[in-house]
Amino acid sequence: MKRIVVILTLLASFIFAEGQKSEGKLNFVWPIQGLELSSLITSTFGESRKDHFHNGLDISSVLQPVRSMGDGFILYSRYAEDNPFEEERGSGNIVWIAHKNGYVSGYYHLGGTRNELVKNHKPVKAGDTIGISGNTGHSTGGHLHFVLGKDYGKILLDPLSYLPPVEDNMPPQIANLFIHVGENYTNLNDGDNINVSKAFPLTVSIIDGGIKNSQRRGIKEVKYLFNGETYKVANFESLQFDGSKWKTKDGHSFDDLFFKDRYLVGVLNLKAGENTIKVQTKDFSGHEGERNFSINITRISGGN
């Protein structure tokens, strides 16, 4: 992914004149149309991928037209046909499009071969077909992995904040709180009594549905309060490459926010007696969720 960002930055910086830069959003359209989008979004921006952030939006689809999200021009493409003897990369067949105001959009796992627009690097309009959805590269089922960037790819954005709204009437659901000891973990219920010997990671499960729980919409923000004090706040609207890591606009890296594929509350020094943990979260439609946990430490063995 770092390599693609470098390509986008160099090419787009060269092609766009300085006077073409301006602030504000453009009128974008969905890259997959004519289907029931509410049920087709399977993965959202900023989710955990075990050791990295999910950097786009997954839309379940196969052999459907993939459309440019806005006016622009073909910036870059790579298809298996370019080198049929090379092992296909994780992104599969891809197309990147440059738009005004420094926006770029990426379309991964495409099927088939290049169409004429892509082959001839023609200008494109919003809604023009630039390929078909497929299952190429590192993909376990037919879908489009859609990426949206700003500042020529230096910043990645959550597409749900820029595409036309998709129906969402469910607030985020805050489920279980866990304490991790080595490779083992234990579910902590509100009011539980436990013994600890040192600080251990605490994680929480958060799921945000759309019209129903099986759908996915994504978390915009999460806030943790520990014993009445704000411990950590994270916003998932964007990611930028800082040093050697992708980070949220708050400066949090993946390891700051996730542990064992769950949201990381923190490695907390629980005191003897009552400890309170409050989790507050918000999705991209403005729905909010909150849950309080009270954990009673009956005895602390050893030291922290």
Secondary structure by P-SEA (a helix, b strand, c coil): caaaaaaaaaaaaacccccccccccccccccccccccccccccccccccccccccbbbbbbcccbbbccccccccccccccccccccccccccbbbbbbccbbbbbbcccccccccccccccccccccccbbbbbcccccccccbbbbbcccccbbbccccccccccccccccccbbbbbcccbbbbbccccccccccbbbbbbbbbbbcccccbbbbbcbbbbbccccccccccccccccccccccccccccccccccccccccccccccccbbbbbbbbcccccbbbbbbbbbbbccccccc
